[in-house]
Every structure is written in C-alpha cells, then in structure tokens.
Amino acid sequence: MNLQSRLLAAVSSSQSIATAQRARDLIAQGHDIVSVTIGEPDFPTPPAVIEAAFAAARQGATRYTPVPGTAALRCAIAGKFVSENGMAYDPDGEVFVATGAKQVIYDALTATLNPDDEVVVFAPYWVSYPTIARLCGATPVIVATRAENGFVPTAEELASALTPRTRWVMLNYPNNPTGAVATRAQYEALAQVLEARPDVFVLSDEIYEHIRYDDRPFTSFGSVSEAMRTRTLVVNGVSKAYGMTGWRIGYAGGPRPLIAAMAKLQSHVTGGASAIGQAAALAALGSDPGLLRERAAEYRARRDLVLNRLANCPALEALEPKGAFYVFVRMLDAARTGGKAVDEFLLDHGVAVIAGDGFGAPGWFRISIATSIEELERACARIVAAFGA
C-alpha cells in the first residue's frame, strides 16, 4: 500500500540533509570521514541568549504563543528591519514568526499557490525551493544564472522566465550554495522588470545577511522601492547568524494580506512558535552586533584557506564567495571521478560534500566552511589528492 500522496511521491528528500546524515552514519561506524556538508554554524549560541531563554522559562514563558509571534519579538523584528534594512513594517500585521525560516517559506507558498501556478527559481538554488513549489501543486520554472554574472540573474533572464502563470519569484542573496551577493544596482534592474507585473510576488530569502566578506552595504530587495516592498516577503531568522539552528525561529516582513494568509495556515499546522525559542531570538536581536562581525571575520579566514588550498588543483575551480559560509567548486575535469557522482567519489576518498545536482548545478559541489580550520585543512587535502593534483 502506497501511503504517500501523488505530490509527495513526485519529490525526493532533501539531498543536503540526506548526504550529511550518511556522513554521520559512516563516522559513527568508525570510518575516517571529514564532513563539510551541513549548513550549520559550528559557533555556539551566545551565552547571553541561553541565559535569556532560561530566565523566560523560569518566568513562565512555557505556554502557547500567538500564531504570528509574540508581540515583543515582532516589535524587535520590526525595529531590525528599520535600523538595518531601511524598511518599515507594522509589527501588528506585517511581521511574522515561524518555526524556522523554512516554515516561513512553506507557509507563504502554500497559502498562495494554486495548481498550474509557476514559481521562478534561479539556479544554483537552495534545494527546497523547487520542492516546496511542487508540494503546493505549482510548477517551478528553473532559470540558470551564470558564473560570469556572479550567479545573480539579469533583467533579461528574469523577463524571459515570466509568464501569465507566474505567481512568485524566489531570490536568495547571500546565496546558498554559491555565496553570491546581489548589489543594489542588480536588484533595481530586476525591480524594473517586475514593476510591469503587479500580480507577481517576490520572496527574498536573506537568512545569510550578516555573513558577508566585504564592506559594501547590504541591500534587502524589499528596500529597492515602495512598490517592491508591498510585493516582497523578506525572510530571515536567527539560525545562521547567531548559531541558533536548533532553536527553530525564522521570521519575515511582508504585506498585510499575505501575512494574514500565512497566519491562517499556520494556525492549523503548528500554531505559534516555541515561547522559549522566541525569548531567545528576542535576546539575539538585541545583542552586541560586534559578535556577528567577529564570526564573519572567522568565516572569511576559513573561506580564504579553502580557496588557497584548492587553487593548487588544476582539475577544480573554486569561486570566491562574497557571503554565506559555502565555497562552490566547479569540476573542470569531471572524468576524474570515473563516472561516479562527485559526492560518492569524494566519499571514497574520506570527505563528504554536497553534489551540485541538488542545487540545479551538475558538475559542481559545495563545501561548507562552517567547521574548524583543522577540518577544512584535512578536507581540502583529501579533495586535492582525489582529483590528482
């Protein structure tokens, strides 16, 4: 008996999660595997955040929370959007909290998509965007971006993907898996195309906002114009920046009717996010921003190490990421894998990576630098040896 729905049967499990779990299983069995798979900071949750969570629990923050988030956290998120992104959202109706940024995205698409709607997804993409669209009965329209354009779509590429059925356009900068960062000028070019399509919404996933490697100001797509702000759902969270993946708190700012629809859906799925998790997120948003700068500097040192080590391998080309904590690597001589998938090939050489196929980029693989310098040294040495440099 097949217990899966037709929609669920048509999609696969998350490749990144599955590969990371396989590496963990092999390590548990005693195999010598260096895993650079998972997109999870190795930095701990800041102690002050943990103390705030303890204090909240002791003070009785152990009950159900409002579906869109506690009033205190929504106000703090609205303040963050004003101070860091130049966007004003009403905390009562335009700010939303969920059990992780992934649930924010799922709520938004599930609440708005109908069968035969289309969702524009730019490749390389985070593995779950096309899957979530399919689970909603919609069709993901995959548009390849080019390395020579920094993996940021051009206005022409966006325009060519839009059809009368387009409902959403997905943006993710800083990007997983490429580390690309979009400039304001690039966003303005995309906005000019979208101004002619007021029926199309934009989801701007900015979860890696605070992990960037140059001094250029960060641009949120919703800040490009008031027209875009009213049609953009800006998604963020505390997982990546603050080392709080297990706390499961994501958030968004967006137009009131969309937020209302998402809250309506969430009221029947999970209800409000964890009270203690929200207290921790509130403390994180109010913490010293110097911590984020320190962590970004450490990621930059790790990025530079990986780029330097892989530069010695003529069979590979590692592109310099401008943000996030990944290095995306192109195989210039894929024949060296002997016909095996690159993740299987490298696993045979004692290192676990995520193959680019799951990101819509065959011929590439992703290295997570959210691990120690020592582990990255070992991983790079094995990768270079595997490709015969």
C-alpha positions as CSV (number, residue, x, y, z in Angstrom):
1,M,0.0,0.0,0.0
2,N,1.4,3.4,-1.0
3,L,0.9,5.8,1.8
4,Q,2.4,8.8,0.0
5,S,0.3,11.3,-1.8
6,R,1.0,11.8,-5.5
7,L,2.6,15.2,-4.8
8,L,4.9,13.8,-2.1
9,A,5.8,10.8,-4.2
10,A,6.9,13.1,-7.0
11,V,9.7,14.7,-4.9
12,S,12.8,13.4,-3.2
13,S,14.1,14.0,0.2
14,S,16.5,16.9,0.8
15,Q,19.8,15.9,-0.7
16,S,21.9,18.1,1.6
17,I,20.2,16.6,4.7
18,A,20.5,13.0,3.4
19,T,24.2,13.4,2.5
20,A,25.0,14.9,5.9
21,Q,23.2,12.1,7.6
22,R,25.1,9.5,5.6
23,A,28.4,11.0,6.6
24,R,27.3,11.0,10.3
25,D,26.4,7.3,9.9
26,L,29.7,6.4,8.4
27,I,31.6,8.3,11.1
28,A,29.5,6.5,13.8
29,Q,30.6,3.2,12.2
30,G,34.2,4.1,12.7
31,H,35.0,5.4,9.2
32,D,37.5,8.2,8.8
33,I,35.3,10.8,7.1
34,V,35.7,14.6,7.1
35,S,32.3,16.1,6.6
36,V,31.9,19.5,5.0
37,T,28.2,19.1,4.2
38,I,25.9,20.7,6.6
39,G,24.9,24.4,6.6
40,E,25.1,24.8,10.3
41,P,27.4,27.2,12.2
42,D,29.9,25.5,14.5
43,F,29.8,28.5,16.7
44,P,27.7,28.1,19.9
45,T,24.6,30.1,20.7
46,P,25.8,33.2,22.6
47,P,25.7,32.6,26.4
48,A,23.5,35.7,27.0
49,V,20.9,34.3,24.6
50,I,20.9,31.0,26.5
51,E,20.5,32.8,29.8
52,A,17.6,34.8,28.4
53,A,15.9,31.6,27.5
54,F,16.4,30.2,31.0
55,A,15.0,33.3,32.5
56,A,12.0,33.3,30.3
57,A,11.3,29.7,31.2
58,R,11.6,30.4,34.9
59,Q,9.2,33.4,34.5
60,G,6.5,31.2,32.9
61,A,7.2,31.5,29.2
62,T,6.2,27.9,28.6
63,R,2.7,28.2,27.1
64,Y,1.2,28.7,23.7
65,T,2.2,31.8,21.8
66,P,0.2,34.0,19.4
67,V,0.3,32.4,15.9
68,P,2.2,35.2,14.2
69,G,4.7,35.5,17.1
70,T,4.9,37.2,20.5
71,A,4.3,41.0,20.5
72,A,7.8,41.6,21.9
73,L,9.6,39.6,19.3
74,R,7.5,41.1,16.4
75,C,8.4,44.6,17.7
76,A,12.1,43.7,17.8
77,I,11.9,42.3,14.3
78,A,10.2,45.5,13.0
79,G,13.0,47.5,14.7
80,K,15.6,45.4,13.0
81,F,14.1,45.9,9.6
82,V,14.1,49.7,10.1
83,S,17.6,50.0,11.5
84,E,19.4,47.5,9.3
85,N,17.3,47.5,6.1
86,G,15.5,50.8,5.9
87,M,12.0,49.2,5.7
88,A,9.1,50.0,8.0
89,Y,6.7,47.1,8.9
90,D,3.9,47.3,11.3
91,P,4.6,44.7,14.0
92,D,0.9,44.1,14.3
93,G,0.1,42.6,10.9
94,E,3.2,42.9,8.7
95,V,5.7,40.8,10.8
96,F,5.5,37.0,11.1
97,V,7.4,34.4,13.2
98,A,7.5,30.7,12.5
99,T,9.4,27.5,13.4
100,G,12.4,28.3,11.3
101,A,12.8,30.2,8.0
102,K,11.9,27.1,6.1
103,Q,8.4,27.1,7.6
104,V,8.1,30.8,6.7
105,I,8.7,29.9,3.1
106,Y,6.4,26.9,3.2
107,D,3.6,28.9,4.8
108,A,3.9,31.7,2.2
109,L,3.9,29.4,-0.9
110,T,1.2,27.0,0.5
111,A,-1.1,29.9,1.4
112,T,-0.9,31.5,-2.0
113,L,-0.3,28.9,-4.8
114,N,-2.8,27.1,-6.9
115,P,-2.3,24.2,-9.3
116,D,-0.7,25.3,-12.5
117,D,0.8,28.4,-10.9
118,E,4.5,29.0,-11.6
119,V,7.4,29.8,-9.3
120,V,10.6,31.2,-10.8
121,V,13.7,29.7,-9.2
122,F,17.2,30.8,-10.1
123,A,19.8,28.1,-10.3
124,P,22.0,27.3,-8.4
125,Y,19.3,27.3,-5.7
126,W,18.7,26.1,-2.2
127,V,17.5,22.6,-2.5
128,S,14.0,23.1,-1.0
129,Y,12.7,25.9,-3.2
130,P,11.5,23.8,-6.2
131,T,10.3,21.0,-3.9
132,I,8.1,23.3,-1.8
133,A,6.6,24.7,-5.1
134,R,5.9,21.2,-6.3
135,L,4.3,20.2,-2.9
136,C,1.9,23.1,-3.4
137,G,0.9,21.8,-6.8
138,A,2.8,24.5,-8.6
139,T,5.5,24.3,-11.3
140,P,9.0,25.5,-10.5
141,V,10.5,27.3,-13.5
142,I,14.2,26.9,-13.2
143,V,16.4,29.7,-14.7
144,A,20.1,29.1,-14.9
145,T,22.3,32.0,-13.8
146,R,25.9,32.4,-15.0
147,A,29.1,32.4,-13.0
148,E,30.4,35.4,-15.1
149,N,27.4,37.4,-13.7
150,G,28.2,36.4,-10.2
151,F,25.3,34.0,-10.2
152,V,22.9,36.9,-10.0
153,P,20.1,36.9,-12.6
154,T,20.0,39.6,-15.2
155,A,16.9,41.6,-16.1
156,E,16.7,39.7,-19.4
157,E,16.9,36.3,-17.6
158,L,14.1,37.3,-15.3
159,A,11.9,38.7,-18.1
160,S,12.3,35.6,-20.2
161,A,11.1,33.4,-17.3
162,L,7.9,35.3,-16.6
163,T,4.6,34.0,-18.0
164,P,0.9,34.8,-17.3
165,R,1.0,31.9,-14.7
166,T,4.0,33.3,-12.7
167,R,3.0,33.8,-9.1
168,W,6.3,34.1,-7.2
169,V,10.0,34.9,-7.9
170,M,12.5,33.5,-5.4
171,L,15.6,35.4,-4.6
172,N,18.3,34.3,-2.1
173,Y,21.3,36.6,-1.5
174,P,23.7,36.0,0.0
175,N,23.2,32.7,-1.8
176,N,23.3,29.1,-0.8
177,P,25.2,27.4,-2.4
178,T,27.3,29.9,-4.3
179,G,27.9,32.6,-1.8
180,A,26.9,35.2,-4.4
181,V,25.7,38.6,-3.1
182,A,23.5,40.9,-5.2
183,T,24.2,44.6,-5.5
184,R,21.5,47.3,-5.3
185,A,22.0,48.0,-9.0
186,Q,21.3,44.4,-9.8
187,Y,18.2,44.4,-7.7
188,E,17.0,47.7,-9.3
189,A,17.3,46.1,-12.7
190,L,15.1,43.2,-11.6
191,A,12.6,45.5,-10.0
192,Q,12.2,47.4,-13.3
193,V,11.0,44.1,-14.9
194,L,8.7,43.3,-12.0
195,E,7.1,46.7,-11.9
196,A,5.2,45.7,-15.1
197,R,3.9,42.6,-13.3
198,P,2.0,43.7,-10.2
199,D,0.5,40.2,-9.9
200,V,3.9,38.7,-9.2
201,F,5.2,38.4,-5.6
202,V,8.9,38.2,-4.6
203,L,10.3,36.1,-1.8
204,S,13.7,37.4,-0.7
205,D,15.5,34.9,1.5
206,E,18.1,36.9,3.4
207,I,19.0,34.3,6.1
208,Y,22.7,34.9,5.4
209,E,22.5,38.7,5.6
210,H,25.1,39.0,8.3
211,I,27.7,36.6,6.8
212,R,29.4,38.8,4.2
213,Y,33.0,39.4,3.3
214,D,33.3,43.0,2.1
215,D,32.3,46.4,3.4
216,R,29.5,47.0,0.8
217,P,26.2,47.9,2.4
218,F,23.7,45.1,2.4
219,T,20.6,45.6,0.2
220,S,17.3,44.0,1.0
221,F,15.2,43.5,-2.1
222,G,12.2,45.0,-0.3
223,S,14.1,48.3,0.2
224,V,14.6,48.9,-3.5
225,S,11.3,50.7,-3.9
226,E,8.0,51.1,-2.1
227,A,6.3,49.1,-4.9
228,M,8.6,46.2,-4.3
229,R,8.2,46.4,-0.5
230,T,4.5,45.9,-0.9
231,R,5.0,42.8,-3.0
232,T,8.0,41.3,-1.3
233,L,8.2,38.8,1.6
234,V,11.6,39.4,3.3
235,V,12.6,36.2,5.1
236,N,15.2,36.0,7.7
237,G,16.0,34.2,11.0
238,V,18.4,33.7,13.9
239,S,19.7,30.3,12.8
240,K,22.8,31.2,10.7
241,A,24.0,34.4,12.1
242,Y,23.7,33.6,15.8
243,G,24.4,29.8,15.8
244,M,20.8,29.0,16.7
245,T,19.7,26.4,14.2
246,G,18.2,24.1,16.9
247,W,16.0,26.9,18.4
248,R,13.9,27.0,15.2
249,I,13.0,30.6,14.9
250,G,12.5,32.3,11.5
251,Y,10.7,35.5,10.7
252,A,9.5,37.7,7.9
253,G,8.2,41.1,7.0
254,G,5.6,41.5,4.2
255,P,2.3,42.9,3.0
256,R,-0.6,42.6,5.5
257,P,-2.9,40.3,3.3
258,L,0.0,37.9,2.8
259,I,0.9,37.8,6.4
260,A,-2.7,37.2,7.4
261,A,-3.0,34.3,4.9
262,M,0.2,32.7,6.3
263,A,-1.0,33.1,9.9
264,K,-4.3,31.5,8.9
265,L,-2.4,28.5,7.6
266,Q,0.0,28.3,10.5
267,S,-2.9,28.3,12.9
268,H,-3.8,24.8,11.6
269,V,-0.3,23.5,11.2
270,T,1.9,24.3,14.2
271,G,0.4,27.3,15.9
272,G,2.8,29.8,17.3
273,A,6.5,29.1,17.5
274,S,8.1,28.0,20.8
275,A,7.8,30.6,23.6
276,I,11.3,29.9,24.9
277,G,12.7,30.0,21.3
278,Q,11.1,33.3,20.8
279,A,12.6,34.7,24.0
280,A,16.0,33.5,22.9
281,A,15.5,35.2,19.5
282,L,14.5,38.4,21.2
283,A,17.7,38.4,23.1
284,A,19.8,37.6,20.0
285,L,18.3,40.5,18.1
286,G,19.2,42.8,21.0
287,S,22.7,41.5,21.4
288,D,26.0,43.3,20.5
289,P,26.4,43.3,16.7
290,G,30.2,43.1,17.2
291,L,29.7,39.3,17.7
292,L,28.4,39.0,14.2
293,R,31.3,40.9,12.8
294,E,33.7,38.6,14.7
295,R,32.1,35.5,13.3
296,A,32.0,36.8,9.8
297,A,35.8,37.5,10.0
298,E,36.4,33.9,11.1
299,Y,34.3,32.6,8.2
300,R,36.4,34.8,5.9
301,A,39.6,33.3,7.2
302,R,38.2,29.8,6.5
303,R,37.0,30.8,3.1
304,D,40.4,32.1,2.2
305,L,42.1,28.9,3.4
306,V,39.8,26.7,1.2
307,L,40.3,29.0,-1.8
308,N,44.1,28.9,-1.4
309,R,44.3,25.1,-0.9
310,L,42.0,24.3,-3.9
311,A,43.9,26.8,-6.1
312,N,46.6,24.1,-6.3
313,C,44.3,21.7,-8.1
314,P,44.0,22.3,-11.9
315,A,41.0,20.0,-12.1
316,L,38.9,22.3,-10.0
317,E,37.8,25.9,-10.0
318,A,36.6,27.3,-6.6
319,L,34.7,30.5,-6.9
320,E,35.2,33.2,-4.3
321,P,32.0,33.6,-2.3
322,K,31.0,37.1,-1.2
323,G,28.8,35.9,1.6
324,A,27.2,32.8,3.3
325,F,29.5,30.0,4.5
326,Y,30.0,27.9,1.5
327,V,32.6,27.5,-1.3
328,F,31.1,26.3,-4.6
329,V,33.5,24.3,-6.7
330,R,33.4,23.5,-10.4
331,M,34.9,20.3,-11.8
332,L,36.9,21.2,-14.9
333,D,37.7,17.6,-15.5
334,A,34.7,15.5,-14.3
335,A,36.1,12.4,-15.9
336,R,38.4,12.1,-13.0
337,T,35.5,10.8,-10.9
338,G,35.5,7.7,-13.1
339,G,31.8,8.1,-13.8
340,K,30.7,8.3,-10.2
341,A,28.7,11.1,-8.7
342,V,31.1,13.6,-7.2
343,D,29.8,13.1,-3.7
344,E,30.2,9.3,-4.0
345,F,33.7,9.7,-5.5
346,L,34.9,12.0,-2.7
347,L,33.3,9.9,0.0
348,D,35.6,7.1,-1.3
349,H,38.5,9.5,-0.5
350,G,37.3,10.2,3.0
351,V,35.5,13.6,2.5
352,A,31.8,14.3,2.4
353,V,30.5,17.2,0.2
354,I,27.1,18.1,-1.3
355,A,26.9,17.4,-5.1
356,G,25.8,20.4,-7.2
357,D,22.9,18.3,-8.8
358,G,20.7,19.0,-5.8
359,F,21.2,22.7,-6.3
360,G,20.4,22.6,-10.0
361,A,24.1,22.8,-10.9
362,P,25.6,19.5,-12.1
363,G,29.3,19.5,-12.4
364,W,29.7,21.4,-9.2
365,F,29.9,20.6,-5.5
366,R,29.5,22.6,-2.3
367,I,31.9,22.8,0.7
368,S,30.6,24.1,3.9
369,I,33.1,26.2,5.8
370,A,31.1,26.2,9.0
371,T,33.7,24.0,10.6
372,S,37.1,24.3,12.1
373,I,40.3,25.3,10.2
374,E,41.8,21.9,11.1
375,E,38.9,20.0,9.5
376,L,38.9,22.2,6.4
377,E,42.7,21.6,6.0
378,R,42.0,17.8,6.1
379,A,39.1,18.1,3.7
380,C,40.9,20.2,1.2
381,A,44.0,17.9,1.3
382,R,41.8,14.9,0.5
383,I,39.9,16.7,-2.3
384,V,43.1,17.8,-4.0
385,A,44.5,14.3,-3.7
386,A,41.3,12.7,-5.1
387,F,41.4,14.9,-8.2
388,G,45.1,14.1,-8.8
389,A,46.8,17.4,-8.3
